[in-house]
Amino acid sequence: MHRRAIVLMVLAATLWSTAGVVTRHLSPDLQSQGRFEITFWRSLFAGLTVAAYLLFIKREGMRPVLAAGRAGLLSGLCWATMYCAFMLALTLTTVANTLIVMSVGPLLTALLARAVLRTPVAARTWFAIAVAMIGMTAMVAHGAAQPAGPTNLLGLAIAFAVPVAAAINLVTLQKTRAHVDLVPAVFLGGAISAVAVLPFAVPFQASAHDVLLLAALGVFQLGVPCTLMVMAARSLSATEISLLALLEVVLGPLWAWLGAGETPAAVTLAGGAVVLGALVFNELAPRQRRAAIATGGSAGSR
């Protein structure tokens, strides 16, 4: 189950990472001025994706939404916060600054899980978090800008809402996974986000081609991977999920390079390699230790 959950989480992060390359194929005007509209369409189609899953695959109707209760509402609010805050932060500060702030997600998750769930965090995981944060900073520091004035500070503050909401969401998933299905919370997140940004998204300017791309994002970059993450959370720790989610930022520049011709800087590739190394270390270290113990035990029995 643990290995299957890792595969689900890697797949989720890979799908999340496609946002940049798909967005680059939207009309220029929508890219520069339509962030709220982009958020609206993505959120709408993400919610519809999960609704379709509940109606036609699980065949339980929308009853699971009510059954999720307060935990589902809290998780849904966290999803909505992440959907909205990321795009809003980008209107107030740079992409690089936003990503640097988001890189503290695993640290916040580990601290919150320890405080709320009393979950011990292994030394190797603390090490992996520190190394991953260094790698993330290296990836985006070359593009970081520090424009003066309150607008940039507001953007950084809003960006900070993303890792905070993610940490609360993951701890909620961990705390309730034994008795509450929080897949419906992804639907609630999409619905809340779409309603919240609708007043700022009109009048719509997206073409039919844009809406088709945004529908693809809503389905495959939000709805499906967020559902996969909830499923993975049934077997993985909150900190482990938060670390694996960093694959999104590692893979994003790769897809933009292959699909949009945006050649990443050498420091971006180096930083991505550091992050990837930290993730692999965190997953393989305990297995190698168990294998060494088993080998030693077998040798001793002979």
Buried (B, 14 or more C-beta within 10 A) or exposed (E): EEEEBBEBBBBBBBBBBBBBBBBBEBBEEBBEEBBBBBBBBBBBBBBBBBBEBBEEEEEBEEEBBEEBEEBBBBBBBBBBBBBBBBBBBBEBBBBBBBBBBBBBBBBBBBBBBBEBEEBEBBEBBBBBBEBBBBBBBBBBBEBBEEEEEEEBBBBBBBBBBBBBBBBBBBBBBBBBBEEBBBBBBBBBBBBBBBBBBBEEBEEBEBEEEBBEBBBBBBBBBBBBBBBBBBBBBBBBBBBBBBBBBBBBBBBBBBBBBEBEEEEBEEBBBEBBBBBBBBBEBBBEBEEEEEEEEEEEEEEEEE
